[in-house]
Amino acid sequence: MEDTVVVSVSEVAPGTHRRSEIVVQDPDGGTRAVPVHLLVGSAHRPCLALVAGVHGDEYDGILALHQVLRELEPAALLGSVIVIPVANPFAFDAAQRRTPADNADLNRVFPGRSDGGLSERLAWQLCHEVLQQAGLIFTLHGAGAWSSLSPWVEFQEVPGPLCHASYAAASASGFPDLISLPTPPGVLLSAMATMGIPLIEGEVGGRGTTQPDNVAYYRERVYAVMRHAGVLGPDGQAGHAAIEQRVWHLCYVEAPASGVLLRAVGLKDAVRRGDRLGEIVDIDGTVVATVVAPTDGLVGAHREHAGVRAGDQVFTLWEPAEAPE
């Protein structure tokens, strides 16, 4: 492995692993480098991008990509792999979800602006200097510091071939629960859909912790996606066993009042519309609100931090959906 400022896989010789970087210019005058690893096997194409650390407090994906980088040898690759273990080093340095300088969520400002604030500049450079060359992108997320979730993977809910390519990658990843996600503005999944690039987004772990089982689980999903993308042959890693997969939509549930959240349900619990998910008590211990399920489904994620403000997202439900035809 050699250090270089090259961020195009086409400029890297076959059989080479180069650690590169993009340098983000802070509007206030400072700079920060984002490490980018370029691994080129016997050919430059196909090209898969693996990205973690978009949020600074989601650690299992970061550690999984560190492990994959230690294991991968370019000689074993049939194409190219771009690995960005920490896409937002500003948030990572602060051990928090958002970029401290502008309090922006990086995954709400894509594709960014070349002349914008710090997070917008970072988003622009990630999209236009690195990720635009990939044929498929796999981003590794988690629940962050205040929540827990049951693992899932999101694919792009858009008309046509892009949806089918994204869904195929999500299915091949080995996650049992697949989320059909529309393309809200600002998220990387949507920005890549606009650029015509299929992307899947995993969600594993949470509570600001890292667990060896979660890191191992993410590692397995990464290798499965590499095989699906054609950058790794079938003998590179053992395949995952056949599993039953289900498709869902996400339904977000907000706190109707401020106070202490007393949860009545846990992860993967089945709920019906109108079921009690929890209660909120105020400073005197009085129940001031009941949180109810707005739809039938399963509890996919919930808030761990008991203190809530009105409008905080406290539950994420999985609502049954159909697979793309």
Secondary structure, DSSP 8 states (H G I E B T S, - for coil): -EE-S---GGGS-TTEEEEEEEEEE-TTS-EEEEEEEEEE-SSS-SEEEEEE-SSTT-HHHHHHHHHHHHH--GGGBSSEEEEES-S-HHHHHTTSSSBTTTTB-GGGSBT--TTS-HHHHHHHHIIIIIGGG-SEEEEEE---TTEEE--EEEEE--SSHHHHHHHHHHHHTT-SEEEEE---TBSHHHHHHHTT--EEEEE---TT---HHHHHHHHHHHHHHHHHHTSB-TTSS--------EEEEEEEEE-SSSEEEEE---TT-EE-TT-EEEEEE-TTS-EEEEEE-SSSEEEEEEE-S-EE-TT-EEEEEEEE-----
